[in-house]
Amino acid sequence: MATAMGATSGTILAATPQPRLEQRTIAGENPWIVAVSVMLATFMEVLDTTIASVALPYIAGSMAASNSEATWVLTTYLIANAVVLPASNWFGLRFGRKRFLVTCVALFIFSSFLCGSAPSLTFLLIARVLQGAGGGALQPVSQAILLESFPPKKRGAAMAVFGFGVVVAPVLGPTLGGWLTDAWSWRYAFYINIPIGLLAILMISRFVHDPPYIRNARPGAFDNLGFGLLCLWTGSLQIILDKGQEVDWFAATWLRWATAILAVSFVTFVIHSWRARAPLVDLRIIQRNWNFGVSCVLIFLLGFVLYIQVSMLPLLYQEVLGYTALTAGIVVAPRGIGAMMGLPIVGKLSQQLDNRWLLFAGFIIFTASSLLFSFINLQIGPTTLLTAIIVAGFGMSFLFVPLGNMGTATVANPQIGNATGIFNLLRNIGGSVGISLAQTELVRRATFHQTRLAAAAPQSGYWFQMYSSQLGHYFAVQMGRAAGYPLALGQLYRMLQQQALLLSFLDIFRWSALVTAVAAALGWLFRKIKIQHDGSATTH
């Protein structure tokens, strides 16, 4: 979603009820061709946030890193992406939105090559930061172009097309990443961006045009203070989330200092963005446009639970059940089927029904799928969760379209850039927080469940004695009498770890269900959208 329109676009939407807003669409090419062009860039960028998820164990193994360290490949990208999101609007005004978008796609392609050829984890993380910086503008700029290409009454259908990139890409990412990892190498999970990016550059250069207010914009001076504060607090947040578990969180002095820096820089950033005449991020739109403020809260919660599910489910299949990257990717692939089934439906219904009902249905469906994930055991097969995975994808399609539609319906074109930048910033921050907290809880809950299970089956107990005797006899026959009992104990401990890790995943899915249930209730805070005869939108 694109960013604010700078100093000359300082008018902010008034609180509802609002006056009629000028909503002229971009003249020129067929808007559906424009939609496909910008959707390609979005698809590539969102795909990259999850395509590496199933390859994390392989990345960790090839670079002598732990699984926890390998998750930095996801979180560093999201944070670097988030830093650039709000600044994309100023750069679009300063250099032209089309030129800026093409430049970002080119940078994304180049950094993808660097990621694929990385010789070490440090090099890979630096390349991912560069890739996140290049990809940060793709979603906001693409969504702003898309929204301006359609009148408000058709934006629901347009958002359904855009939703294909936003919803289906993170779903297909693990499957495609698993296939590339098993068939060739995890490095091809990054190389795949190159042909998609080249096609996106070709189509954007041919079919996308800047509207007059972009071509004639005078964005003024760059908000160096705002950008510096944004980098400081997002960087501090990333360090805290990535390293907190390793140093036992606030037991480390340096982490407490990092938290203090985060708090001070964030509060200063908010005050500056609220009071400055031409801030990098104009936060006043949250106060003056009620629906957009509600959408910001919900997109943070959605990013939180979406990236937890997208990253944790393939990891469950690999770490607990022993699936390969390809098999884990194939197992979670039906989520894409559910999303593609739902997008045409929600695109049509969004023009006919109160979008609050669609949003409520989406969150309830997502809650149900998370609960289904939380009642599995070690005897599940590849198709056991097929229904739950399809339902999860179907529910996701009912979330992005209504959220984007209701959040931006009453936002005037000159402010769409600012609104979409904030919107995507919060989604990425939510995703990064979700992944990091889920990884932390995965480790801590595994230790908790391991202790609890060991206490329930003491070595002097009947069940432990029976199973250790049976396993000891089996290994004694296979490996010799001296090796029998030690191998039996090792096997029992491995089974204990496996069961404890499974219970940890189940806890995470249950907490995700709780968050989405709360979000379903918060969705009713939206005010109903009404389209006027002249095509403008108001709330009541």
C-alpha positions in Angstrom: 0.0 0.0 0.0 1.5 3.4 -0.9 2.5 6.2 1.3 1.5 9.8 2.1 1.5 12.5 -0.5 4.0 14.9 1.2 3.7 18.6 2.2 1.4 19.7 -0.6 -1.0 16.9 0.2 -1.5 17.8 3.8 -5.3 17.7 3.9 -6.4 14.8 6.0 -9.8 13.1 6.0 -12.2 14.5 8.5 -13.9 12.3 11.1 -17.1 10.8 9.9 -19.6 11.8 8.6 -17.2 13.0 5.8 -17.7 15.3 2.9 -17.6 13.9 -0.6 -14.1 13.0 -1.6 -12.7 13.4 -5.0 -12.0 9.9 -6.3 -10.9 10.2 -9.9 -9.3 7.1 -11.3 -6.1 7.0 -13.4 -6.8 7.5 -17.0 -5.1 5.5 -19.7 -4.7 1.7 -19.7 -7.3 -0.8 -18.9 -7.4 -0.9 -15.1 -7.4 -4.7 -15.1 -4.2 -4.8 -17.0 -2.8 -2.3 -14.5 -4.0 -4.6 -11.7 -2.2 -7.6 -13.1 1.0 -5.6 -13.6 1.2 -4.3 -10.1 0.0 -7.6 -8.7 3.0 -9.4 -10.1 5.4 -7.1 -8.1 3.3 -7.7 -5.0 3.1 -11.5 -5.6 6.9 -11.6 -5.9 7.5 -9.6 -2.7 5.0 -11.4 -0.6 6.1 -14.8 -1.9 9.6 -14.0 -0.6 8.4 -13.5 2.9 7.4 -17.2 3.2 9.1 -19.1 0.4 12.1 -19.6 2.7 10.1 -20.9 5.6 10.3 -24.6 4.7 14.0 -24.2 3.8 15.0 -22.8 7.2 16.3 -26.2 8.5 18.4 -26.6 5.4 19.7 -23.0 5.6 20.6 -23.6 9.3 22.3 -26.9 8.4 24.4 -25.5 5.5 25.5 -22.5 7.5 26.1 -24.1 10.9 23.3 -22.2 12.6 20.4 -23.1 14.9 16.8 -23.1 13.8 16.2 -20.1 16.0 19.0 -18.2 14.2 17.7 -19.3 10.8 14.4 -17.6 11.6 16.3 -14.3 11.3 16.1 -14.9 7.6 12.3 -14.2 7.9 12.3 -11.5 10.6 15.1 -9.4 9.3 13.4 -9.2 5.9 10.1 -8.1 7.5 11.7 -5.4 9.6 13.8 -4.0 6.7 10.6 -4.1 4.7 8.7 -2.2 7.4 11.3 0.6 7.6 11.0 1.4 3.9 7.2 1.2 3.8 6.4 4.7 5.1 9.2 6.3 3.1 8.0 4.9 -0.2 5.5 7.6 -0.6 8.0 10.5 -0.5 10.3 8.7 -2.9 7.3 8.1 -5.2 6.5 11.8 -5.2 10.1 12.9 -5.6 11.2 10.6 -8.4 7.8 9.5 -9.8 5.8 6.5 -8.6 6.3 4.4 -11.8 10.1 5.0 -11.9 10.4 4.4 -8.2 8.5 1.1 -8.5 10.6 -0.2 -11.3 13.8 0.8 -9.4 12.6 -1.1 -6.3 11.8 -4.2 -8.4 15.3 -4.1 -9.9 16.9 -3.8 -6.5 14.8 -6.7 -5.3 16.0 -8.8 -8.2 19.6 -8.0 -7.5 19.4 -8.6 -3.8 17.6 -12.0 -4.5 20.7 -13.0 -6.4 22.9 -12.0 -3.5 20.7 -14.1 -1.1 21.0 -17.1 -3.3 24.7 -16.9 -3.6 25.3 -16.1 0.1 28.4 -17.9 1.5 27.5 -17.4 5.2 24.5 -16.5 7.4 25.8 -13.0 8.1 26.1 -12.3 4.3 22.6 -13.8 3.8 21.1 -11.6 6.5 22.7 -8.5 5.0 21.4 -9.4 1.6 17.9 -10.0 3.2 18.0 -6.5 4.7 18.8 -5.1 1.2 16.0 -7.3 -0.3 13.6 -6.1 2.4 14.5 -2.5 1.6 13.9 -3.0 -2.1 10.6 -4.9 -1.5 9.3 -2.4 1.1 7.8 -0.1 -1.5 6.3 -2.8 -3.7 3.1 -3.5 -1.8 2.2 0.1 -0.8 3.0 1.6 -4.2 1.3 -1.3 -6.0 -1.9 -1.0 -3.9 -2.0 2.7 -4.3 -1.8 2.4 -8.1 -4.5 -0.3 -8.0 -6.9 1.7 -5.8 -6.5 4.8 -7.9 -7.2 2.8 -11.1 -10.7 1.9 -9.9 -13.7 3.9 -8.6 -14.7 3.1 -5.0 -17.6 1.0 -6.0 -15.3 -1.4 -7.9 -12.5 -1.5 -5.4 -13.8 -4.6 -3.8 -13.3 -6.6 -7.0 -9.9 -4.9 -7.6 -8.8 -5.8 -4.1 -9.8 -9.4 -4.8 -7.2 -9.4 -7.7 -4.7 -7.8 -5.4 -5.6 -10.3 -2.8 -4.3 -13.0 -5.1 -0.8 -11.7 -4.6 -1.2 -10.9 -0.9 -3.1 -14.1 0.1 -2.0 -16.8 -2.3 1.7 -15.9 -2.5 2.4 -16.7 1.2 0.4 -19.9 0.8 2.3 -21.1 -2.3 5.6 -19.9 -0.9 6.2 -23.0 1.4 5.2 -25.4 -1.4 7.4 -23.8 -4.1 10.2 -23.3 -1.6 10.0 -27.0 -0.6 10.1 -28.2 -4.2 13.1 -25.9 -5.1 14.9 -26.9 -1.9 14.5 -30.7 -2.4 15.0 -30.7 -6.2 17.9 -28.3 -6.3 18.9 -26.2 -3.3 17.4 -23.7 -0.9 19.3 -21.0 -2.9 16.8 -21.4 -5.7 14.0 -20.2 -3.3 15.6 -16.8 -3.9 16.7 -17.2 -7.5 13.0 -17.8 -8.5 12.4 -14.0 -7.9 14.5 -13.1 -10.9 12.2 -14.2 -13.8 9.1 -12.9 -12.0 10.7 -9.6 -11.3 11.8 -9.2 -14.9 8.3 -9.8 -16.1 6.9 -7.3 -13.6 9.4 -4.6 -14.8 8.3 -5.2 -18.4 4.6 -4.9 -17.6 4.9 -1.9 -15.2 7.0 0.0 -17.8 4.4 -0.6 -20.5 1.0 -0.3 -18.7 1.5 1.9 -15.5 1.3 5.7 -15.7 1.6 8.3 -13.0 -1.5 10.5 -12.3 -1.2 14.3 -12.7 -0.9 14.9 -8.9 2.1 12.6 -8.8 3.8 14.2 -11.8 3.3 17.7 -10.5 4.0 16.9 -6.8 6.4 19.0 -4.8 7.1 16.7 -1.8 9.4 19.1 0.0 12.4 18.1 2.1 12.8 14.5 3.3 11.9 14.0 6.9 15.3 12.9 8.1 14.4 12.9 11.8 11.2 10.8 11.2 13.1 8.3 9.1 16.0 8.1 11.6 13.6 7.5 14.5 11.7 4.9 12.4 15.0 3.0 11.7 16.0 3.2 15.4 12.8 1.8 17.0 12.2 -0.9 14.3 15.8 -1.9 14.5 15.7 -2.1 18.3 12.5 -4.1 18.1 14.1 -6.6 15.7 17.2 -7.1 17.9 15.0 -7.6 20.9 12.8 -10.1 19.2 15.7 -12.1 17.5 18.1 -12.2 20.5 15.7 -12.1 23.4 15.3 -15.9 23.7 19.0 -16.5 23.5 19.8 -14.2 26.4 16.8 -15.1 28.6 15.1 -11.8 27.7 15.4 -9.1 30.4 18.0 -11.1 32.3 20.5 -9.4 30.0 21.5 -5.9 30.7 22.1 -4.9 27.1 18.6 -6.1 26.2 17.1 -3.9 28.9 19.0 -0.9 27.4 17.7 -1.9 23.9 14.1 -1.9 25.3 14.6 1.6 26.7 15.9 2.8 23.4 12.9 1.2 21.7 10.4 2.9 24.0 12.0 6.3 23.8 12.5 6.3 20.0 9.0 5.0 19.4 7.3 7.6 21.6 9.4 10.3 20.0 8.6 9.0 16.5 4.8 9.1 17.3 5.0 12.6 18.7 7.0 13.9 15.8 4.7 12.2 13.2 1.7 13.7 14.9 2.9 17.2 15.2 5.3 17.9 12.3 4.0 19.8 9.3 5.2 17.3 6.7 6.2 14.1 8.5 7.4 11.0 6.8 4.4 9.2 8.3 1.3 11.3 8.8 -0.3 9.5 11.8 -3.1 12.1 12.0 -5.1 10.1 9.5 -5.6 7.4 12.1 -7.3 9.9 14.4 -9.4 11.7 11.7 -10.5 8.6 9.8 -12.1 6.1 12.1 -12.4 3.2 9.7 -8.7 3.4 8.8 -7.7 3.4 12.4 -9.7 0.2 13.0 -8.2 -1.4 10.0 -4.7 -0.6 11.4 -5.4 -2.5 14.6 -6.9 -5.5 12.7 -4.1 -5.7 10.1 -1.6 -5.9 12.9 -3.5 -8.8 14.5 -3.9 -10.5 11.1 -0.2 -10.2 10.3 0.5 -11.6 13.8 -1.5 -14.8 13.4 -1.0 -15.2 9.6 2.7 -15.4 9.8 2.6 -17.6 12.8 0.5 -20.2 11.0 2.4 -19.9 7.7 5.8 -20.3 9.4 4.9 -22.8 12.2 2.8 -25.4 10.2 5.6 -26.4 7.8 8.0 -26.4 10.7 5.7 -28.8 12.6 5.7 -31.3 9.7 9.5 -31.2 9.4 10.6 -31.0 13.0 8.0 -33.2 14.7 6.9 -35.6 11.9 10.2 -35.8 9.9 8.8 -34.6 6.6 11.1 -33.3 3.9 10.9 -29.7 2.8 9.0 -30.7 -0.4 6.6 -33.0 1.4 5.9 -30.3 4.0 5.3 -27.8 1.3 2.9 -30.1 -0.6 0.9 -30.8 2.6 0.3 -27.1 3.3 -0.3 -26.3 -0.4 -4.1 -26.8 -0.3 -4.4 -23.5 1.6 -3.8 -21.9 -1.7 -6.8 -23.8 -3.2 -9.0 -22.5 -0.4 -7.8 -18.9 -0.9 -8.3 -19.1 -4.7 -11.8 -20.5 -4.1 -12.7 -17.7 -1.7 -11.2 -14.7 -3.6 -13.8 -14.6 -6.5 -16.6 -15.0 -3.9 -15.5 -12.3 -1.6 -14.8 -10.0 -4.6 -18.4 -10.3 -5.7 -19.9 -10.2 -2.2 -17.9 -7.2 -1.2 -19.9 -5.1 -3.6 -23.3 -6.4 -2.4 -23.0 -7.0 1.4 -21.9 -5.1 4.4 -18.1 -5.9 4.5 -18.2 -6.2 8.3 -20.0 -9.5 7.9 -17.4 -10.8 5.5 -14.6 -9.8 7.8 -16.4 -11.4 10.8 -16.8 -14.6 8.8 -13.2 -14.6 7.7 -11.9 -14.3 11.3 -14.3 -17.0 12.6 -13.2 -19.4 9.8 -9.5 -18.6 10.6 -10.2 -19.2 14.3 -11.9 -22.6 13.5 -8.9 -23.7 11.4 -6.4 -22.8 14.2 -8.4 -24.8 16.6 -8.5 -27.8 14.3 -4.7 -27.6 14.1 -4.5 -27.6 17.9 -6.1 -31.1 18.3 -3.7 -33.3 16.3 -1.4 -36.1 17.5 1.7 -37.9 16.3 -0.4 -40.4 14.3 -1.6 -37.8 11.7 -0.9 -38.5 8.0 -0.4 -36.1 5.1 -4.1 -35.7 4.5 -5.3 -35.5 8.1 -5.3 -31.7 8.1 -6.4 -31.3 4.5 -9.8 -29.9 5.4 -8.4 -27.6 8.1 -5.7 -26.2 5.7 -8.3 -25.5 2.9 -10.6 -23.8 5.4 -7.7 -21.6 6.6 -7.0 -20.5 3.0 -10.7 -19.8 2.4 -10.9 -17.8 5.6 -7.8 -15.7 4.6 -9.5 -14.6 1.4 -12.3 -13.1 3.5 -9.9 -10.9 5.5 -7.6 -9.0 3.2 -10.3 -7.7 0.8 -12.8 -6.4 3.4 -9.9 -4.9 5.5 -8.4 -3.1 2.5 -11.8 -2.0 1.2 -13.2 -0.6 4.4 -9.9 0.9 5.6 -9.4 2.9 2.4 -12.9 3.5 1.0 -13.1 7.0 2.6 -9.5 7.9 2.0 -8.9 10.5 -0.8 -6.5 9.7 -3.5 -3.8 12.1 -2.3 -3.8 10.3 1.1 -4.0 6.7 -0.1 -0.2 6.6 -0.3 0.1 7.5 3.4 -2.7 5.2 4.4 -1.4 2.2 2.6 2.2 2.7 3.9 1.0 2.7 7.5 -1.3 -0.3 6.8 1.5 -2.5 5.4 4.0 -1.3 8.1 1.7 -2.6 10.8 1.1 -5.9 9.0 4.8 -6.5 8.7 5.5 -5.5 12.3 2.7 -7.8 13.4 4.2 -10.6 11.4 7.7 -10.1 12.7 6.4 -10.0 16.3 4.3 -13.1 15.7 7.1 -15.2 14.3 9.6 -14.2 17.0 7.1 -14.8 19.9 6.0 -18.1 18.4 9.6 -19.2 18.1 10.3 -18.2 21.7 7.2 -20.0 23.0 8.1 -23.0 21.0 11.3 -23.4 22.9 9.9 -22.5 26.3 6.8 -24.6 26.1 8.8 -27.6 24.8 10.9 -27.4 28.0 7.7 -27.0 30.1 6.0 -30.0 28.5 9.1 -32.1 28.6 9.4 -31.6 32.4 5.7 -32.3 32.9 5.7 -35.5 30.8 8.9 -36.8 32.5 7.2 -36.2 35.9 4.2 -38.2 34.7 6.3 -41.2 33.7 9.1 -41.7 36.3 11.8 -44.3 35.7 10.4 -46.4 38.5 6.9 -46.3 37.0 5.2 -49.3 35.3 5.0 -47.8 31.8 8.6 -46.6 31.7 9.8 -50.0 32.9 7.7 -51.9 30.4 8.7 -49.8 27.3 12.4 -49.6 28.3 12.5 -53.3 28.7 10.8 -54.0 25.3 13.0 -51.5 23.5 16.1 -52.7 25.3 15.4 -56.3 24.2 14.9 -55.1 20.6 18.1 -53.1 20.4 20.0 -55.9 22.2 19.0 -58.3 19.4 19.9 -55.8 16.7 23.0 -54.1 18.2 24.2 -56.3 21.0 23.4 -56.7 24.7 25.7 -53.9 25.9 24.1 -51.4 23.6 20.5 -52.4 24.2 19.5 -50.5 27.4 21.4 -47.2 26.5 19.8 -47.2 23.1 16.4 -47.8 24.6 16.8 -44.8 27.0 17.9 -42.7 24.0 14.8 -43.7 22.0 12.5 -43.0 24.9 14.0 -39.6 25.4 13.6 -38.8 21.7 10.0 -39.8 21.9 9.6 -37.5 25.0 11.1 -34.6 23.1 8.9 -35.2 20.1 5.7 -35.3 22.1 6.8 -32.2 24.1 7.5 -30.3 20.9 4.1 -31.3 19.4 2.3 -30.0 22.5 4.2 -26.7 22.1 3.0 -26.3 18.6 -0.6 -27.0 19.7 -0.3 -24.3 22.4 0.8 -21.8 19.7 -2.2 -22.7 17.5 -4.6 -22.3 20.4 -3.2 -18.8 21.2 -3.5 -17.9 17.6 -7.2 -18.9 17.7 -7.8 -16.7 20.7 -6.2 -13.7 18.9 -8.4 -14.2 15.8 -11.5 -14.6 17.9 -10.8 -11.2 19.5 -10.2 -9.7 16.1 -13.6 -11.0 14.9 -15.2 -9.0 17.6 -13.2 -5.9 16.9 -14.2 -5.9 13.3 -17.7 -4.6 14.3 -16.0 -1.3 15.3 -16.0 -0.4 11.6 -18.6 2.1 10.5 -20.7 1.1 7.5 -19.6 2.3 4.1 -22.1 4.1 1.9 -21.3 4.8 -1.8 -22.8 8.1 -3.0 -24.3 8.7 -6.5 -21.2 10.5 -7.6 -19.0 7.5 -6.7 -17.6 9.0 -3.5 -17.7 7.1 -0.2 -18.8 8.1 3.3 -19.4 6.3 6.6 -22.4 6.3 8.9 
